[in-house]
Amino acid sequence: MKQLITAQLVKTSNIGVNGNLFGGQMCYWLDEAGALYTRLHYPDQRFVTLKTSETIFRKTVHVNDPVQIFVTAVKIGNTSLTLKLDAFRYEELVAEQTIVFVCVDEDGHKKSISR
């Protein structure tokens, strides 16, 4: 099920040389939204980003645009969690990405996800 995780308001400091939202900023927001999702759904466990898929930027985003990021759990494995992230400006999809997070122990070693 798709869940709204966070929203951002694009500021002038988020804008790149072409007058649009800097792509790296969007990638940061997507990764952060995925991390927030893991904390909300698995509060007693640690997750780290294992990999991100191709990020697709569908539309440009400008100063003062609101960006809402929705997350859908695509796959829950033994030690990893695959999330689909969709960023919207109002009702319009502006970016999408899939991120895999892995559950780790205090020493950073992979461990099973407790359910």
N, C-alpha and C positions, 0 to 999 in steps of 0.2 A: 504494500500500500504506500502511495506517495505521501510524504509528510513534509510540511513546511518546517525547515530547520532554522533558517536565519534570513535576515534581510539587511541590505546595505543601501546607503544613499551615496551615490557617486559624487565625489568631491573633486575640486580642481587638482588636488594633489594626486588623484588616481588617473589623471589623463596623460596619455602619451603624446609623442611629437605630431601625430596626425589629428589631434583634437578629439580622439575617441578614448574610451576606457582602455588602459594599458592591459594587454593580454595576460601579462604576468600577475597583475592584480586579480584578475578574474580567476586564474589558476589557484592563487593563494586562497581566495574566498571559497572556492570549491573544496580544496583540501581541508580547510578549516571547518567547513560545514560537515564534511565526512567525519572528521575527528569529533565534532560536537555530537553527531548522531551516535557514535560509538559510546560516548560518555553518558548520553541520555538513556540508551538502551542496555548498556552493560556497565553500570557505574562502578562496580568493584573490580573491573578488569582493565588492563592496559592494552592499547592497540597502537601500532605504528603503521605508517603508510608503507606498503610494500611496492606498489606500482600504480601508476596512473596510465590510463589509456589515452589515445588520441583525443585532444580537446577540439571540439568543433565550435567555432564562433559563427553563429548564424546571422546575427544582426549587430550593428554598431550600437554602442551605449555611450551616452553623453553626460556631462555635468548635470546634476540634480535629478537624474533618472533613478528611480528605486529599482533595486535588483533583489528579487526573492529567490532563494535557493531551496529546492525541494529534493528530498532524498528518498530513494526506493531501495530496499535491500533486495538484491537480485539473487544472491546465493549465500547461504550460511554453511560453511564447511566445518571441518573439525578444528582447524586453527585459524582460518581466514574468513573474512567477510567481504563480499563484493557488493559495492554500492553504485547505483546509477544516480548521478547528480544532474539536475536540470535547473538552469538559471533563467528566470523570466523578468522581463520588464513589462509590468502590468500583465496582460494575458499572452504576451508574445515571447516565445522561446528565443533566447539570445545566445545561449551556450549550453553545451552538454559534455559530460565526461563520465567515465567509469573509473572507480578507484578501488583497489584491493588493499584492505587493512589486515594485518596479522596480529594475533593476540600474543603478547609476550609476558614473561615473568619479570621480576624486579631486576634481573641481570640482563634483560634483553633477549633471552632465549625463547624461541617459539614454544607455545604451550596450547593445550586444548581450550576451547571456549567453553566456559561453564554456562549452562542454560538454566 
